[in-house]
Amino acid sequence: METYKRVFVIVLDSLGIGAMPDSEEFGDKGVDTFGHILDKMGKLDIPNLQKLGMLNLHKGGTMEGVEKPLGCYMRIAERSNGKDTMTGHWEMMGVLTTKPFKTFSEHGFPKELIDELEEKTHKKYMGNISVSGTKIINDLGERQLKTGEIILYTSADSVLQLAANESIVPVDELYHLCEVARQICMKEEYKVGRVIARPFIGTDPSNFKRTPRRHDYALSPSSYTYMETLKDHNYDVICVGKINDIFNGVGVSETYKTVSNHNGMEITCSLAKKDFTGLCFVNLVEFDSEYGHRRNPVGYGKCIEEFDQDLKQLIELLNDDDLLIVTADHGNDPTFRGSDHTREKVPFIAYSSSYKHGKFIDERNSFADMGRTIIENYNLEPTKEQIGTTIKELLED
């Protein structure tokens, strides 16, 4: 019999907790997403994370830990070679990435790629720079309304994004353009992790607004995942937010899109009221997209506070045989230079109302230890290619 019937994993996208030993090799010396936010804010109103052990794990500002945390808490280092969303999430599910996904943030995409895309879609493209999606829509949205050109851009991530006003380019047509781009970007020289459709509405920069009809075209995981292990043994794998897109639907039994962190937590709370056996895997992206990349530490801090309020509601819905894990996939220090992700360790906080007491756990060297522990809970065996070792403390409390 399993120790836990349901496991809820919530990824606070980009909430790193300090530099990795090799961070300097990634140009990220001295980064610390959570610590630098604390330093900037002085204090965060996060009573629920604090009770679980977050401040015992990482003090900062004027804040201290609690005497008897309710959760099991530790730091986890990333074993894969990268600091992007897909690499982090894939590793959580047992996939080791040794070759980072390609990025084009410095000079944009090669002319050869753009030429091939224009030839195959009979469309013209503009932009081709690394920039915030809202900014490029404001800068080029009116031009698109006049010319019909498609806005193409990238970011510090391994992505190619196409944005179009729904009044000019119907969403289905934008999806088709992205499918063509995805096919082109399967070539080794262009292989980005994701091609993303970014539809928006509005008539001028004062009212341009991205719609919830975003769609990601991701690469499938490079090897068999722990999600597939669960699904293939008839356990539920319910995904909230962009998890389904990150894994290209592989190993997913049910999925729910979100429009905000709060909406993601609302959906998760509704799922906690239902009967299922298996994994509920949640990504809350606004930490990263709205505050990390935009280098807004105060906004990031307030976002953590808002999550803490939603966390309280979820905890109240958990059963004694539920396990809650709160973690992250990489860093994005909002006080650091540029707008790129940062190479960091991540927090790992586990909680069950069945715990007799919380505890500090020694640092682990792979995000995959989480996924390995989840399948161990259901008495399932890993394949030879799946990385990770079981966190025994979570199953023996």
N, C-alpha and C positions, 0 to 999 in steps of 0.2 A: 504494500500500500504506500502511496505517496505521502510525504510529510505535509505538503500543501496541495490543495485541490486547484487553486487558482494562483497565478503569479502575475502581478501587475508591474511592468517595467516602464518607468517614465523617464525619458531622456530630455534633460534641460539643455537644449541644443546650444553648445559652445561654452557651457559654464565650467571652464577649466579651473584647476586649483593649484597651479604652480608649474614651473618649468620642468621639462624632462631633462635627464642628463645630456641628451643630444640636441637640446633646443637650439643651441648656438649654431649647429650645422644647418638649421632651417632659417637662420637669421632672426631667431626669437630669444636672444639672451635676456634673462630677467623678467620674462612675462609671468603674469599671475592674474587671471581674469577675476576670480572671486576676491582675492586679497586686495587687489587694487581698487575694486569697486568699494570694498569696505573702507579702505583708506580714504577714498574720495567722499563717501557718504558719512563716515564717522560711526554711524549706527544704522542697522537695518531692522525693520519691524518684521521679524521672521520667527515668532515664538514656536511654531510647529517644527520647522527645520532645526531650530535650536534644541528643542526637546529630543529630537532624534539623534543629535550628535554632530550636526554640521559645524558648529563653532568649537567643539572639542577637536574636530579634525583640522580646522583652519581658522585661527583667531586673526583679528585684524581690527583696525579702527579702535573703538572703545569697547568692543564686545569680547565676552569670554564664554567659554563653554559652560555646561551645566554639570552638577556633581554626579548625577546618575542618569545618563542618556538612555532613552528607550530603545534606540536602534543599535544595530551592528554597523560600524562605520570604518572606512579605510580609504586609502588612495589607491588608484589603479593606474599603471603606466600602459602606454600603447606599444605593442610589439611591432605592428605593421610600419611600413615606411610611408608616412604621409600624415596629413593633418586636416583631412577633408571629411565631409559628412558620410560619404559612402564607405570610405576606408574604416572609419570608426564604427559605424553600425554593422558593417560586414564582419569586423573582428569580434564584436559582441556575440555574433552568431557563428563563430568558429572558423572564419575565413581569414587567412593570412595574406596580406597584400605586400608584395616585395617591391613592386615597381609602381611609383606614384602615377596617378592619372595626369594627363597633360593639361596644362593651363596656358592661356593665351592673354594673360592680363597685361603684359608689358607692351606688346605691339599690335594686339588684335589678331584676327585670324588671317591666314595667308590669302593672297589674291586668288590663288588656284582654287581654294575651297569656295570662295565667294563666286567665282566664275562658274564653277560646276553647279552650285546651288541655283544661280540665276538661269543657267541653261536648262536645268531639269524642271524648274518650277515656273519659268516664264514670268518671273517677278524681279523687280529691282530691290536692292537692299541698301540701307544707309545706317550710319553709326559706326559699327565695328570697333568699339572701344570698350575698355573696362570701366564700368560706371554703375552707380546705383540705378535700379530699374525705375524708380519714381522720378529721378532726375532726368534720365534720357527720354522718358515719356513726356515730361514737361518741356524738354528742349526741342524734341522732334515731332511731338504729337500733331501740332498744327500743320507742319509740312506734310505729314502723312495724309491728313485729311484732304490736302490739295493734290498730292501727287500719287497717292496709293502705294508708295514705297514701304517696304516692311522694315521695321526697326530691328536691327540685329546688334547684340552686345554680349559681353561676357562680364566676369567678375573675378575676384581672387580665387573663386572656386573653379573646379574643372567643369565648366558649363558653357553651352551656347544657348542664348535665349533669343526668342523671336517675340516681339510685341506688336500688336495690331489693334486698332480701334474696331470694336465689333460692328460699328456702322459702316465701315469700309471693307473689312475682311471678316466674313462670318466665322464663328468659332470652329466649325468643322473644317473650313478651308485652312485656317491657321494650324489646326492639328495635322492636316495633310502636309503642309509645308515643313512642320517639325519632323514628321515621319521621313520625309525625303532627306532632311538634314541629318537625322539620326543614322540613316543608311550611309550617307557620305562619311559621317564621323565614326564609322566602324573601321575605317582605314587606320593603320597604326600611327601614321604621321599626324592624324587629326583626332585620335581617340580620346574624347572627353567623357567624363562620367555620366553627364546628363545633358539632354537637349530639353529645353523648357518652353512651353507655350505660355505667353503672358498677355492674355486679352485684357483690354481696358475700355472704358466708356468715357464720354464727355466731349465738350466742344472746344475747350481751350484750357490752358494750364490752371485756371482757377477752379476747374471742376473735373479735370482728368482723374480717373480712379480705376485702379485695377480691380477686376471682378474675381469671384471665387472659382472661375472656370479654368484656372491654371491647370496645366497637365504636364507631367514629367515623363520623358522617354529615357529611361536609364539602361545601363548595361545590366545584364543578369549577373548574379554573384558568380565568381570565378570557380567556386567549388561548392560542394554540398553543405548546406547550412543546418544549424540546429533547429531553425524554423521548419525546414523540410523533415527533419527527424521527427518532430512533434506531429506535424500534419500527416505524415505517412503512417503514423501509429494511431491515427484517429483522435488526436488531441486538437482542441481549438487553437487557432493562431489568429487572434483578432487584432487588427492594426488600426491605429488612430493617427491622423495627421499624414505626414508624407512617408511613413514607413513602407507602405505598399509601393510607392514610387521608387524608393531607395533600393528595394529588392526586386523591382520590376515584376511584382506580383508573385514571385517565386516563394513557395512555402506559406502563402497567405490563404486563410480560409474565409475571412470576412474583413471588410475594410470600411473606414469612415473618414471622409475628408473633413477638414476643419478650416475655419476662417480666422481663428485667433487662438492664443494660448488658453484663454478662459473658455472658449467654445470646446477646445480639446478636452479640458478638464470636466466640462459639463457632460460631454459624451462618455468620458471614462466613468464618471459617477453613475450615469444611467446604466452602463454595462455592469458596474459593480452590484446593481440591483437584480441582475439576471443570473440564471444558473448556467454555468459552463465549466468545463474542465480543461485547463491548459493556460496559454499565455495571452495576456492583453498587453500589446507593445505600443507605446505612445511616444510620439515626438512632438515637442512644443518648440516651434521654430522661431518665434518672435524674439527670444533672447538674442539669437544670432542675426536674423535678417533685419530687425528694426533697430537694434542697439549696439551689437558687437561690431558689425561691418560699418555702422555709421559713427562709431567712436563716441558713443553717448553713455558714459558711465552712470550718470544720474538716472537716465531713463532705464538703463539696465537694472540698476538697483531697485527702482520702483517696480519693475517687471518681476523681480524676484519676490518682492513683498506681496504683489498680487497673486503670484503662484502660491505663496504660503497660505493665503486665505482659502484658496481652492483646495489645497492639500488637506486642510482640516476637515473639510466636507467629505473628501474621499476616505480618509482614515476612519471616520465615523461609520462608513458603510461596509467596512471590511469585516469578514468573518474570522473566527479563530484559526481556520485552516487556510487563510490567504497569506501570501507573502507580497510585500510591497518593496520595490527597489527603485531608488531615485539615483540617477547617474547622469553622465554627459558623454559626448562623443569626441570632443576636442576642445581647444580653447579659442577665444576671440577677445583678447584683452582690449577693452575699449579705451585704455590709456596709452596703448602702444602706437607706434608710427604706422602709417599706411592704413589699409582696410582688410588685410588678409586674416585668415585664421591663424592661431598661434599654437605651437607644438607644446602641449601641456599634459600633465597627469589629470585625472578626473576624480571627482568624489564618487564614492559608492556607499550609499546608506540603505540598509535593509531593515524592514520592520514587520513584525507580526504581533498581533495582540496575544499570541500564545507565548511570546518570549517572557521568560522569568526576569531577565535583566538584559540591558544592552552591553556592548563590549567593543573595545578597539581591536581591530584585526590588522595584522601586519600587512604591509603593502604587497600588492600582487603585480606581476609583470605582463599581464595581458587582459584586455577587455573580454577576451573569450572565456575567461574563468566564470563569468556570469552565465553565459549560455550553457557551458558544460555543467554547471550546478543545476540549472533548470532541468536539463534532460535527466540528470542523475536523480532528481526529485521524483521523476516519473519512471525510474528504474529502466531507463533506456541507455543503450551503449553508443558511444561515438564511433565514427568511421576513422580510419587511419589518417585521413587527410585533415580532419577537424582538429583545430588546436584548442588549448585550454585545459585547465585542471580544476577539479571540484573545490569549492570553498566549503570545506567540511563544517565549519562553525555555523553555517546557516542551516544545516540539516541535522545538527546534533544538539541544538539548544533545548 
